[in-house]
Amino acid sequence: MLNYFHIVGSLFFCVGAGSLLSISIALSKIEKHLAAMASQRSMGDKDPE
């Protein structure tokens, strides 16, 4: 029975760590995208006519 709990615990740990990693990667991608949009917008505002 102890072995079963050990397997389930490690499985949940792996799934939790993987989901946290994917969430952090997605957040960094969104952050880079927003930063790129902001820099493009500011460059567009500073465009001399």
C-alpha positions as CSV (number, residue, x, y, z in Angstrom):
1,M,0.0,0.0,0.0
2,L,2.9,2.3,0.8
3,N,4.3,1.7,-2.7
4,Y,1.0,2.7,-4.3
5,F,1.0,6.1,-2.4
6,H,4.6,6.6,-3.4
7,I,3.7,6.1,-7.1
8,V,0.6,8.4,-6.9
9,G,2.5,11.0,-5.0
10,S,5.4,11.1,-7.5
11,L,2.9,11.2,-10.4
12,F,1.1,14.2,-9.0
13,F,4.4,15.9,-8.3
14,C,5.5,15.4,-11.9
15,V,2.2,16.7,-13.3
16,G,2.2,19.7,-10.9
17,A,5.8,20.6,-11.8
18,G,5.1,20.2,-15.5
19,S,2.0,22.4,-15.4
20,L,3.9,25.0,-13.4
21,L,6.7,25.0,-15.9
22,S,4.3,25.3,-18.9
23,I,2.4,28.1,-17.2
24,S,5.6,30.1,-16.5
25,I,6.8,29.5,-20.1
26,A,3.4,30.8,-21.4
27,L,3.5,33.8,-19.1
28,S,7.0,34.7,-20.3
29,K,5.9,34.4,-24.0
30,I,2.9,36.7,-23.3
31,E,5.1,39.1,-21.5
32,K,7.5,39.3,-24.5
33,H,4.6,39.7,-26.9
34,L,3.1,42.6,-24.8
35,A,6.6,44.2,-24.6
36,A,7.0,43.9,-28.4
37,M,3.5,45.4,-29.0
38,A,4.3,48.3,-26.5
39,S,7.6,49.1,-28.2
40,Q,6.0,49.0,-31.7
41,R,3.2,51.3,-30.4
42,S,5.6,53.8,-28.8
43,M,7.8,53.8,-32.0
44,G,4.6,54.5,-34.0
45,D,3.8,57.4,-31.7
46,K,7.3,58.9,-32.1
47,D,7.1,58.6,-35.9
48,P,7.8,62.1,-37.3
49,E,5.4,63.2,-40.0
